[in-house]
Amino acid sequence: MKNALLVSLALITLAPIALRGQEDPAIQLMSEQPLFEVVLVDGTVLIGSIQEQSETTVVLVTLAGVTFELQRADIRSVAAASGSVVNSQFWRADPSSTRLFFTTTGRSLSRGEAYAGVYLLVLPFAAVGVTDRLTVAGGAPILFGEVQPAYLAPKLQVFRNPTTQIALGTLMLIGDDLNVGVAYGVGTFGSPDVAVTGGIGFGYAGADFSKNALGMLGIERRVSGSIKLISENYFLPIDGGSLIVSAGIRILGKSLTGDVGLAGLIVGQDEPLCCLPLLNLSYAVGRLP
């Protein structure tokens, strides 16, 4: 069982790196002509570039090369499209890209962006972009009908470019006589569709910090417009070294995402514990005032 978990983890971790050696079809929206999402009053959604527009009409060329001359009276909304173009198809951006299953990535919410959701159906959470680099998240588990000690998780992005995002932060418990948490650094390397995230953290209680670090390795690989593969794994400095491994999928919508996966625990030389089901839901509420 232990060998099977380790082999599975290795395959999940190395697969996206091997695929990066092939031609990555994802092309980020950095074209000279930005793409727009046009929603018509009948509910039709068109993605393409706007070639011409006047007070009464909008000329849109779709990714398939089809030209539409639209009457403004037939248009409900026009907004910049956020995502990538893959094989002439538009893949929406992952609205939960600032986290894996639970832990954060090096990415940050933009100022005013926010989302809310629930981990494992018992841990409500929310996050908001205070600035383009400062994200604050928090939540509190609800067990046996009672709200347990809450947590607060501010994160500051200290470096970013198109392929690398690095952040520093802490996850602290909030409650009576509680002053414990984890201070960490995390980096995400790759594109929005294929990336590796690594982190290191130190637990603390008051002003005392642990001398033993815990490590995290995560991967994400977009395989379609609506599916992303995710693995999130931890090394814990207890009992001679313990591992938490997890893998699953994220189902992507325009604003709603759902995570489904399995997690296992390997403690020292003991028999691995498998498998804890993972189920998360998250909804991006858009920009706040």
N, C-alpha and C positions, 0 to 999 in steps of 0.2 A: 504494500500500500504506500509506504513512504517513498519507494523508488518511483512508483507511478506518479505520485504528486510532483516529485522533483523533475521527472522527465517532462510532464505536462507543462510545468512552469518554464522549463528551458525552451520548449517548443514555442510557447506563447510569447516569450520574451524575445527570442531570436527571429521569429517569423517576420515581423515588420522590418527588422534590420536587413534581412536577406532580400525582402521585396524592394527595399530602397535601392538595391543594386540594379533592379530592372527600371525601365522608364516609368516614372511616377506620372500617371495620367492627370492628376489633379493640377489644375492651373488656377492660381488665385486671381481674383478679379482685380488685375492691375493693368487692364487694357487701356488704350488711349480713349476709348469710348466706354464710360461706365455703364453698367447694366442697371435696369430699373424693373421693379415689379409693378405692373399695372393691373389693378383689380376693376373689372367692369361691374356695372350695376346688376347684371344677371348672375354674378358670382364667378365668372370666368377669370382666371389668373394668367397673365402673359408676362414672360420674362424676356427682355431684350434691350437693345439700345435705341434711344430716341434719335431719329434722324432729322426730323423737322417738327415744328409745332407752331401753332398760331392760336388766335383767340378761340377758334372753333374746332380745330382738329389737332391730332397728334399722330405722327407717322412713326411706327415702331417696327424694327426688324428683329425677329426672334432669333434664338440660337440656331434654329433649323434653317435660317435664311428666308423665312416667310415675312413679307411686308404687309402690315396692317395699317390702314388709314382709319383712325378711330375718331369718332365725334366726342368732343369733351362732355356732351350731355350724357354719353353712355359710360363715362368713366367715373368710378366711385373714388378711387385713390391712386396716387402715384408716389412710390417711395424707392429710395436706393436699395438695390438688392445686396444682401450680405451672404456670401458663401463662395463656392468655387464651381468652375465649369469642368466637367469630366465627360469626355466622349460626347461633346455637344449637348450634355444634359446639365441642368443646374442643380447643384447640391447645396441646400441651405446650410448656413453656419450652425454649428452645435450651440444651442443656447446655454448649455451647461459646461462649456469648455474650460471654465475656471476650476473644475474639480474632476476627479476620477469617480470611483464609487463614493468614497468618503473624504479622502484627503484632498488638499488643494493642489493645483498645478502652479507653475510660475506665472500663468496668465492672470490678468487683472480685469475686473469690470471697468467699463468706462464710467465717467461721472454721471450719476443719475440712473444708471442701469441697475436693475434689481431682479431677484428671483426668490421664490419661496417653494418649499416642498416638504417632504417627509422621508426620513431614513427608516427602513425596516418597518414602516407603518406605525412606529411608536415614537419617533424622534422628529418632531417638527423643526424646521430650520428656515432661515432666511439670510440673504446677503444683499448688500447694496454697495455700489461704487460711490464713495465719498468724493474722490477725485479720480482722475484717469489712472492713478497709480495706487491709491489706497482703497482697499476693499475691507469691509467689516461684515463678518458673519456671526451668527449666534443661533442658539436653540436650546431646547430643554426636553428630555425624554418624558413621556407620559406612561408610567407603569402602574398597573393595578388601580387606575383611576386617579392617581396622584401625580403632580408635576414634581420631578426630581430636580436636583441641583442643575442649574443652567450652565451653559458655556458661552464664552465670547472669544472670537477669533479674528483679531485685526491682522491684516497682511499688507506690507508695503513692497511694491515692485521697485527694485533698485536698478534693473537693467533690462532693456528689451531692444530687439531688432527683429526682422522678419522671421528668423529661425531660432532665436534664443530669448527666453524670458526667465529672469531670476528674481526671487522675492524672499523677504525675511518676514517672519511673523511669530505669533504665539497662539496657543490654544489654552485658555485658562478656565478653570471651573469657578463658578460664582455661587456662593451659598454661605450659610452660617459657619464661621470659623474655617473657611476654605481659602487657601492661598496656594494652590498647586496647579501645575500645567506643564506644557512642553513648549520650549522655544526652538525654532527650527529655521533652516534655510532650504529652499527648494528651487530647482531649475528644470525647465521644460525645453527640449531641444528637438526641432523638426518643424513640420508644417501643421496647420490645423487638422489635417487628415491623417498624418503619420507622425507620431512623436513619442519620445521617451522622456519620462520625468523621474528625476532622482532627488532624494532629500535626506537630510540628516538632522536629528533633533536630540535635545537633552532635557530630561525631566527636571523639574524644580519644585521645591517646597519652601515658600518664603524666599529668603536670600540664598538658600543652599541649592546648588546644582549638582545633578548626578555626574559622575566621572565617566559613566558608560553611555555611549551614544546608541540610539536606535536608528536604523536605516530604512529607507523606503525606495522601492523601484516600481514604476508603473509604465505601462505602454498603452497606446491607443492606435487603432488602425481602422480607418473608415473603409468599408467594403461596398457600400451602396449609398444612395441618397438618404435612406432611412435607417441604416444599421451601422453601428460602430462597435468594434471589438475592444474590450477593455480588460486589463489585468492590473491589479493593485496588490503589492506584496511587501511585507515588513520583516525585518530582522530585529528581534527583541533580545537585549542582553540579560536574559534570565535563564536559569537552569542550564548553563553552559551554551546558551544560544538557542533561540526558538524562532520559528518561522510562521507567519500567517500568509497564506497564499490564496488568491482569489482570481476568478476569471468569469467573464460573461459578456453580455451585449448591452448596448444602449440603443433604444428605439427612439428615433428622432422625429419630432414634429416641428412646426413653425415656432411654437412657444413652449410646448409640453414635451418633456422627455421622460422615459421610463427605463430604469436599469434592472436587469434580471441576471443573476449569476449565482455562483456557489463559492464558498470559502472553506478552507481547511486549516487546521492548526497542527504544527509539529513542535513538540516540547522536548528538547534534549533528545534522549534515546528512546523515549516512550513511543508507543504506537500512535500514529497520527489520528487526529479526530476529524472526521469528515461526514457529512458536509452541511454547513450552515447555508440555508437559502438566503439570497440577497434580493431585496425588492425596494427600489427607491422611485419616487416620483418628484418631478420638479417642474415649475411653471415660471417662465420669464414674464415678468409683468411690464417690461418695457421701461422707458425712461420716466423717472419721477420728476416732479417739478423742481 
